[in-house]
Amino acid sequence: MLETYREAVLRIKNAVLKSRYKSAANANADQLALYYSIGGYVSANTRSGKWGSGAIETISAQLQEELPGLRGFSPTHIKSMRIFYEEWVDCIDKNRQLPTADLLGDDSGLQIRQLPTAELGSERIEAFFRVGFTHHREIIAKCKNSDERWYYLLRCASEYWTVDALKSHIRAADYLHYGKLPNNFSLTLPDEKTAARAVRSFKDEYLLDYVNIDEETDSELIDERVLSKAILSDITKFIMSMGRGFAIIGSNYRLLVEEEEFFCDILLFNRDLNCLVAIELKRGKFKPAYLGQLSFYLSALDKYEKKSDEGRSIGLLLCKEARAATVELAIQDFNKPMGVATYKTANDIPAPYKALAPVVEGVREILGQLPGSE
């Protein structure tokens, strides 16, 4: 009887969670439709000059009087709705022009309508409506290219990024770096599908902007263990920088081969690829000899650490500098799956830009609230 109750609890719990998720998804879609329609209404009246200067500020203030405690309708937020509409209208209403009358009722009042998204494709429709308005604002503000926007929308929807995580990935320019890792995966992994999935799992450059190490005249004089320790000082940020599906196994990971010890800088596991990932860190420029060391670690991992149901271990060499042509020439004759990427740390961000970053964001926010910034 107890087992029956447990099964009943599990079924009911799953039904409740599914219902909550569906309700939240529907609520988000309704909110986006509301903001899109209001944005279009405001756009039609402000861009045409029908409303005078300061109209948005006046409307916002009066809304607060009419609906005390109303949130999300500050002048800045209403302007964001307008931007949301204007930035997506060409894509959403791709096959027809949206006249002002669509947004107005017979009594010249605002009508809320469903977004006509049939032409976006099912995956994109789902992603568009699953992502919150704050995420949309961030993507619109930081990404001007349509393909780039869809890239981050799809990633937000599939990986449940927080706004902070989204900002981090945009700052790291993931869109420009995923799928471009110099590698030999097509030659060393069992099939094209696995190789393609492996390529999509890595970037050709990683932004480790939380790492700050004093530079030496010869950066290679600093032990890689110092860099490894600095990288792992914030494991959450490190895993976030690596991307989806990675879990950390250990740092300075001990490998015992015929009673001799060897140490891999960082060992990860990737759930999507179902394999161990060995990361070797190099403070300086890429050298072909580094691949030999990494290949040895992969051999040791496959022989002594890999489980029978796991795929071949993959190696990632992280260097300060690397030329793609040199890497591709050096890596092609190795029979272990490996790739070579570069990284940037806090030291690589010019000091003036570090100091100005929060100031610039503040100025943008202030300008968005100034009267007449329509």
SEFISE-917833 format. One record per residue (C-alpha): residue number from 1; residue in one letter; x, z, y. Coordinates in steps of 0.1 Angstrom, whole numbers, plus 2048, in hexadecimal, padded with zeros to 3 digits. Layout:
// residues N
NUM:A:X:Z:Y
...
//
This chain:
// residues 374
1:M:800:800:800
2:L:81D:808:817
3:E:82B:7E5:812
4:T:809:7D7:81B
5:Y:809:7EA:83B
6:R:82C:7DF:844
7:E:822:7BB:83E
8:A:804:7C0:854
9:V:819:7D0:870
10:L:831:7B3:86E
11:R:816:798:870
12:I:804:7AA:88D
13:K:825:7AF:89F
14:N:82E:78A:89C
15:A:80C:780:8A8
16:V:80E:797:8C6
17:L:831:78A:8CF
18:K:826:766:8CB
19:S:808:76C:8E0
20:R:81D:77D:8FB
21:Y:836:761:8FB
22:K:81A:747:8FE
23:S:809:75B:91A
24:A:82A:75E:92D
25:A:831:739:928
26:N:80E:72F:934
27:A:812:747:952
28:N:833:737:95B
29:A:824:714:959
30:D:807:71E:96E
31:Q:81E:72D:988
32:L:833:70E:98A
33:A:814:6F8:98E
34:L:808:70F:9AA
35:Y:82A:70E:9BC
36:Y:82D:6E8:9B7
37:S:80A:6E3:9C6
38:I:810:6FA:9E3
39:G:832:6EA:9E9
40:G:822:6C8:9EA
41:Y:807:6D4:A02
42:V:821:6E4:A19
43:S:837:6C5:A17
44:A:81B:6AE:A20
45:N:812:6C2:A3F
46:T:834:6CB:A4C
47:R:846:6AB:A45
48:S:82B:697:A56
49:G:82C:6AD:A75
50:K:808:6B8:A71
51:W:813:6DC:A71
52:G:828:6E8:A8E
53:S:849:6FA:A8E
54:G:847:71D:A7F
55:A:828:715:A6B
56:I:837:721:A4A
57:E:840:743:A5A
58:T:81D:747:A69
59:I:80C:73D:A48
60:S:822:756:A35
61:A:81A:772:A4D
62:Q:7F4:76B:A4B
63:L:7F5:76A:A25
64:Q:803:78D:A25
65:E:7E7:799:A3B
66:E:7CC:788:A26
67:L:7DC:793:A05
68:P:7EE:7B4:A0A
69:G:80B:7B8:9F2
70:L:80D:793:9E9
71:R:830:78B:9DD
72:G:842:76A:9DB
73:F:834:75B:9FB
74:S:84F:762:A15
75:P:858:745:A2B
76:T:878:740:A16
77:H:864:73F:9F6
78:I:84A:727:A04
79:K:866:710:A0F
80:S:874:713:9EC
81:M:852:707:9DF
82:R:854:6E9:9F6
83:I:877:6E1:9EA
84:F:86C:6E5:9C6
85:Y:851:6CB:9CC
86:E:866:6B3:9DF
87:E:883:6B4:9C7
88:W:86D:6AE:9A8
89:V:851:698:9B5
90:D:864:677:9AF
91:C:869:681:98B
92:I:848:692:984
93:D:832:679:996
94:K:849:65D:98C
95:N:82F:642:985
96:R:818:649:9A2
97:Q:81B:653:9C6
98:L:80C:675:9CE
99:P:7F5:672:9EC
100:T:7EE:68F:A02
101:A:7CA:68D:9F8
102:D:7D4:698:9D5
103:L:7DD:6BA:9E3
104:L:7BE:6BE:9F8
105:G:79A:6C4:9EE
106:D:77C:6B6:9FF
107:D:77C:6D4:A17
108:S:7A1:6CE:A1E
109:G:7AB:6EC:A09
110:L:7C8:6EE:9F1
111:Q:7C0:6E4:9CD
112:I:7D7:6EE:9B0
113:R:7DB:6D3:996
114:Q:7EF:6D0:976
115:L:811:6C0:979
116:P:810:69C:96B
117:T:82D:69F:953
118:A:825:687:937
119:E:841:670:940
120:L:85C:68B:93E
121:G:85E:68D:918
122:S:853:6AB:903
123:E:875:6BD:902
124:R:878:6BB:928
125:I:854:6C5:92E
126:E:858:6E4:919
127:A:879:6ED:92B
128:F:86B:6E6:94D
129:F:84E:6FE:948
130:R:862:719:935
131:V:87B:71E:951
132:G:871:735:96D
133:F:86E:72C:991
134:T:88E:740:99B
135:H:8A1:72B:982
136:H:892:70B:990
137:R:89D:716:9B3
138:E:8C0:71C:9A8
139:I:8C3:6FB:996
140:I:8B4:6E7:9B3
141:A:8CC:6F8:9CC
142:K:8EB:6F3:9B8
143:C:8E5:6D3:9A5
144:K:8DD:6B3:9B7
145:N:8E0:69B:99A
146:S:8C0:697:985
147:D:8D2:696:964
148:E:8E5:6B5:96D
149:R:8C5:6C7:976
150:W:8B5:6BE:955
151:Y:8D5:6CA:943
152:Y:8D2:6ED:951
153:L:8AC:6EE:94D
154:L:8AF:6E6:928
155:R:8CB:6FF:923
156:C:8B7:71A:935
157:A:899:713:920
158:S:8AB:712:8FF
159:E:8C3:72E:904
160:Y:8AE:746:91A
161:W:8C7:749:936
162:T:8C2:763:950
163:V:8C6:757:974
164:D:8E8:768:975
165:A:8F2:755:955
166:L:8E6:735:964
167:K:8FB:73B:984
168:S:919:741:96E
169:H:915:721:95A
170:I:90F:70C:97A
171:R:92E:71C:98A
172:A:942:713:96B
173:A:934:6EF:96E
174:D:929:6EE:94A
175:Y:918:6CD:950
176:L:939:6BC:957
177:H:94D:6CC:93B
178:Y:938:6CE:91B
179:G:93D:6B3:901
180:K:95F:6A7:911
181:L:977:6BD:8FD
182:P:995:6A9:8F0
183:N:993:6AE:8CA
184:N:997:6A0:8A7
185:F:975:6AB:89A
186:S:969:688:88F
187:L:988:686:878
188:T:987:6A9:86A
189:L:963:6B5:867
190:P:94D:6AA:84A
191:D:935:693:85C
192:E:92D:683:87E
193:K:910:69B:884
194:T:926:6BA:87F
195:A:941:6AB:895
196:A:928:6A3:8B1
197:R:91A:6C6:8B0
198:A:93D:6D4:8B2
199:V:946:6BF:8D0
200:R:926:6CB:8E1
201:S:930:6EF:8DB
202:F:94F:6EF:8EF
203:K:95A:6E6:913
204:D:97A:6D6:91E
205:E:97E:6F1:939
206:Y:974:715:93B
207:L:96F:72A:95A
208:L:97B:74D:954
209:D:977:758:978
210:Y:976:77D:96F
211:V:99A:77B:962
212:N:9B4:784:97C
213:I:9D8:785:971
214:D:9F6:786:989
215:E:A09:765:985
216:E:A2E:765:97D
217:T:A47:74A:986
218:D:A45:73E:962
219:S:A22:746:956
220:E:A2C:742:932
221:L:A42:761:935
222:I:A22:775:934
223:D:A18:77E:911
224:E:9F7:76C:906
225:R:9EB:78E:8FB
226:V:9E9:798:920
227:L:9D3:77A:926
228:S:9BE:782:907
229:K:9B9:7A6:912
230:A:9AE:79A:935
231:I:996:781:927
232:L:986:79A:910
233:S:984:7B5:92A
234:D:960:7AA:92F
235:I:954:79D:90E
236:T:931:794:91B
237:K:940:77D:935
238:F:958:76E:91C
239:I:93C:766:903
240:M:927:758:920
241:S:944:741:92A
242:M:947:734:907
243:G:923:72A:905
244:R:908:72B:8EA
245:G:90B:73A:8C7
246:F:92D:74B:8CA
247:A:933:76E:8BE
248:I:955:780:8BF
249:I:966:78B:89F
250:G:985:799:8AF
251:S:9A3:795:8C6
252:N:9C7:794:8BB
253:Y:9B8:78E:899
254:R:9D0:797:87C
255:L:9D6:77D:861
256:L:9EB:787:843
257:V:9FC:76B:831
258:E:A14:775:814
259:E:A17:798:824
260:E:A22:789:845
261:E:A0C:790:863
262:F:A00:776:87C
263:F:9E8:77B:899
264:C:9CE:764:8A6
265:D:9C6:76B:8CB
266:I:9A0:76A:8C9
267:L:98A:764:8AB
268:L:965:75B:8AF
269:F:949:750:899
270:N:931:735:8A4
271:R:90E:738:895
272:D:904:714:89C
273:L:923:706:88C
274:N:924:721:871
275:C:949:725:873
276:L:966:739:880
277:V:976:72E:8A1
278:A:99A:738:8A7
279:I:9A5:738:8CC
280:E:9C9:736:8D6
281:L:9D2:73E:8FA
282:K:9EF:72E:90C
283:R:9F9:738:92F
284:G:A0A:717:937
285:K:A07:6F1:932
286:F:9FC:6E2:910
287:K:A18:6DB:8F7
288:P:A12:6C8:8D7
289:A:A24:6E4:8C4
290:Y:A08:6FC:8CC
291:L:9F1:6E8:8B4
292:G:A07:6F0:897
293:Q:A03:715:89C
294:L:9DD:712:8A0
295:S:9DB:6FC:881
296:F:9ED:716:86C
297:Y:9D4:731:878
298:L:9B7:71A:86E
299:S:9C7:716:84B
300:A:9CA:73B:847
301:L:9A7:741:853
302:D:998:728:83B
303:K:9AC:736:81E
304:Y:9A8:75C:824
305:E:98B:761:83C
306:K:972:746:839
307:K:953:74D:824
308:S:947:733:80A
309:D:928:729:81E
310:E:93B:725:83F
311:G:949:704:84D
312:R:96D:6FD:854
313:S:97D:713:86E
314:I:981:702:890
315:G:99D:708:8A9
316:L:99D:708:8CF
317:L:9BD:708:8E2
318:L:9B8:715:906
319:C:9D4:70B:91D
320:K:9D9:70D:943
321:E:9DF:6E8:945
322:A:9DA:6CB:92D
323:R:9DA:6A5:930
324:A:9BF:695:91A
325:A:9D4:677:910
326:T:9F0:68E:904
327:V:9D8:6A4:8F1
328:E:9C7:687:8E0
329:L:9E8:678:8D5
330:A:9F5:69A:8C8
331:I:9D5:6A5:8B6
332:Q:9CB:686:8A3
333:D:9E3:68C:885
334:F:9D8:6B0:87E
335:N:9BF:6B5:862
336:K:9B0:6D5:870
337:P:993:6D2:889
338:M:9A1:6DC:8AB
339:G:99B:6D6:8D0
340:V:9AF:6DD:8EF
341:A:99F:6EA:90F
342:T:9AC:6F8:930
343:Y:9A1:717:943
344:K:99F:724:966
345:T:9A1:749:970
346:A:99B:75C:991
347:N:9BE:753:99B
348:D:9B5:72E:99D
349:I:999:733:9B6
350:P:9A7:730:9D9
351:A:9A5:751:9EC
352:P:991:743:A0A
353:Y:976:736:9F2
354:K:974:758:9E0
355:A:96E:769:A02
356:L:956:74F:A0F
357:A:940:74C:9F0
358:P:928:769:9F7
359:V:929:761:A1C
360:V:91D:73D:A16
361:E:901:749:A00
362:G:8F6:762:A1B
363:V:8F7:747:A36
364:R:8E1:730:A20
365:E:8C8:74C:A1B
366:I:8C7:754:A41
367:L:8C3:72F:A4B
368:G:8A6:72C:A33
369:Q:894:747:A45
370:L:899:73B:A69
371:P:87B:72E:A7C
372:G:87A:709:A7E
373:S:890:704:A5F
374:E:876:6ED:A51
//
